[in-house]
Amino acid sequence: MTDTARQSDEAAAVKETGFITAVIRAMENDRPDPYLADEYAELLCTPRSRRMAEEALAAGGTVGSVIVRGRFGDLALRRAVADGITQVVCLAAGGDTRAWRLGLPAGTRYFEVDLPGQLEAKETLLAPVADRLTCRRVALSEDLRGETWPQRLVDAGYEPDRPAVWIAEGLLPYLRVEHFTRLVTDVGKLSSRGSQLLVDAPHAAYFQDPANARFLAFMESRGSAFRLGIDDLGGFLDRHGWRSEAYTLSRLAAGDCAWAPPPPERLCPPHDHHWVARAQLV
């Protein structure tokens, strides 16, 4: 198989996970005690995505990282917007529904970037709540491993000289370290001081824990292998010009983050070694 064909197959498999995570968010929303509320996730739950989610969970996938990063990101984004940031860039936006459900101010521009076809599919599924968009949403079809998306973002109205909130949720597991490094570098070049980056990633320990071997094999078998685990996400971001606060799920559960309520134990099983981080450009 050529590199181009392999990348195409990987892209198709990774695109499917965007709606798998929507199924997980819908399951959480239906609980009597949800840690994350996402009333629109249900609209993204197709028979195919439900079946894939069931298979992933049966193979040992966890819901904690999906739900915790979602609540962490919601809180951080709300705080940033309240402080006056009016640009948001959601990378690998997949099934992200924040532009619809957070009631962002009308002056906020919410840029979504993802692989061709992904955002169009989401728009179709969310058509019943199209009128819930309170901000200005701009969709861009781009492969973030490429080199054209930064200029296209600027051409679409993004202003690099104004602070922005960047969101990269559920993306890093599928990247190689060189792609992540280039992504963080590109985001830094496109950002002014005061911009924020919300990001999550598996801890390196995730790949070393025998409890995760079955799920990792499952993801590899379906063409969307997890590749990137990081020992110190905060340190990585700090070395690239960001001042970060990074937490593992277990540290969030212990109450280490002053502004995010500790997630319940059910969302932080011992084998879900995962980072969430908020960083500011200095």
N, C-alpha and C positions, 0 to 999 in steps of 0.2 A: 504494500500500500504506500502511495506517495505521501509526503508530508502534508500536501494540500488536502488530499482525500482524508487523511487521518484527522486533520484539524476540523474539517467539515463534519465528520462523524462525531467528534468530541463536542463540537458546538451544538449539534442537534440534541445530543444527550444532556448536555448541561442546561439547555433551554427548558427541557422538560422539568427540571428540578424546581424552577420558579413557581410552578403551579403545585408541585408536591408540598412546598413550604406553605402555600396558601391553604391547603387541606389541613395542615397541622395548626395553622392559626385559626381556622374555622372550628376545629375540634376544641381548642382552648377557649374560644369565644363562647362556645356552647356550655361550658362548665358553669356551675353555680358560683364558683370562686375564681374567675379568670385572672391571671396575672397580666395578660394582654387582651385588650378588647379590640376586635377588628370585625365589625359587623358586615363588611363587604367582602371578606375572604370567601364566604360561602358562594358568592357569584362566580368565583374562579375555580370552583370545584367541579370539574368535569368527571364523567365516569372513568376516563383514562387516568386522570391525575389521582383520583381516589384509589384506583387499583394500584398505581405505582406507589402511593404513600403507604398502603397496607403492606405491600411487598417490602418496602424499605424498613418499616417498623418491625416487621416479622424477622428481618435479617439482623436486627439489633440496632437500628437507627434510633436516635433519641430526639425528643421534642424540645428538651431544655435549651439548647443553643439557639434554636429558631425563635422560641418565645422570649427568652431573656434578652437577646440582642434587639428584638423588636421593641420591647418596653423601654430598654435603655436608650435606643435611638429616638423613640417618641419623646421621651423626657428631655433629652439633650437638644433635639430640634426645637421643641417648644420654648426652651430657655433661650436659645440663640435668636429665634425670631422675636421673642419678647425684648431682647436686648438690641433689636434694630437690624439684624441681618435680613436682607430681602432676596437673596439668591440661594437656591438649593440645587445641587447637582447630585442626582441619584445614579450611581454607576451600576451596571448590571441590574437594572430596576426590576426586571422580572415581574413577579406578582406583587410588588410594593403598591400599597393603596393609600399612602399618606396624603397624597395630593387631594384625594377624595374625602378622607375621613377625619383629618385633623383640623378642618376649618381654618386653614391658613389665611392670613390677610390678603385682600385683593391685590395689593402691591407686590406680593411675593411671586417671583418667577421660579417655577419648579421644572428643572431640566431632567429628563430621563434619557439614559443612554443604555442600549442593549442590542443584542444581535438582531439582524434583520428578521422580521416576522414576529418577534416576541411581543413588542409593544402594541402592534396592530391586533394581535390575538387578545391581549388584555383589554384593549379599548372596546372590542366587540363584546366581550363578556361583561364589561362594566357599563355598557350602554344604558341599562335601566337606571343607573344613578349618575349619568353624565351631568345632570344639573346640580350635583353636589360639589362640583369643582368650584372652589371659591378663589383659587389662585390662578395664575396664568401658567399652564402646563405646556412644555415644549418637548416633543419626542424626537430622538435621533437614533437611527439604526446604524450601529457601528460595532465593530469588533475591538474591544479594548486592548487586545494584544497588538493591534496595528498602530500606525503612526498618524492617521488622518483625523481621529476624533477630536483632538484639542482644537484644531483650526475650525472644524465644523461647529464645535460648541461656540466658539467666538462668533462665527458667522451667523449663528442662530440667535445672537443677542446677549450672550454671556459677557460680562464686563470684568476682566481680570483685575482692574484697579479698585474694585469694591469687594469687601469681605463676602464670603460664601460659606455655606455648610456643604461639605462633601459627604456622601453616604456610600459606603462600600460594604454591603452586608451579603454574606453567603457567597462571596466571590473568590476570596483568597484560597480556599481549599483546592480550587481547580487550576490555580496558576503555578508556574515555576517561580523560583525565587527571583530570577532575572526579570520576569514579567512584572512581579510585584514591585521590585526596586524601580523599574522604569515608570510604573504607574504612579508611585508615590512621588517620584521626581517630576513627572509631568504635572501632577496636581499642584505641587509646590510652585512650579513655574507659572501656573495659571492663577495663583492665589495671591491676595494681598495680606498684609499683616492683620491678624485678628480672625482670619478664616479658620474654620473648624473642620476636622476630619473625624467621622464616626466609622469605625471599622471593627470587624471581628475576624477571628482566625482560629483554627485548631492549635492547641498547644502541641509541641513536639511529643509530649507524653501520650497524646492520643494514639499515635502510631505504634507506640511501644507497649500499650496495654493489651494483653491477650483478649480481654473482653470485647475489643473492637475489631478483631481480626475478621470475623464473619461479615460485618457490615462493610469493611474496607474491600473485601473480596467481592461483595455484591456490587459496590459502586464501580469497581474496575470491570466487572463482567458486563455492565450495561454501558460502558464507554465513557463514564464520567468519574474517573478515578480521582480520589483525593491525593494531592501531590505535596501541599505545603503545610508544614507544621513549624511553629516558631517557639523557641525557648523563652524569648523575652520580647514580646510585641512592643511594649513601651520603650525599651531600649532601642529597638530598630527605628521606631518613629523619631525618637530624640536625635538619633544620629543623622537623620535626614531633615533636620531643621524644624521639627515640631516639638512642642512641650506637651507631654502626654500624661494621661492617667489611664492605666490599664489594669483590668481585673480579670481573674479567672472566675468561673461560675462559683466555685467554692468560696472565694473571697467576697464576692457579692452577697452570697448567702450568709456570710459571717458579719455583714453590715459594714464592710470597709468603705463603700461609696456613700458619702453623706447625703447625696441628693437623689439616690435611687432606692426605693424600698427593697429590702432583701427578698429575693425570690424564694418560694417555698422549696422544701427539701425534694419534693417530687420532680422538680425541674433541674436539680443539680446532682444527679447520680454520680458516684465516685469515678466512673469510667468516662464521663463526658468532660474531658480535659479541653477547655475552650476559653479563649480570650475575648473580651469586649474592651474597646478603648475609645476615649474621646481625646482628641489632640488639637492644639491651637498653634497656628503658624506664628513664629516669633521673629 
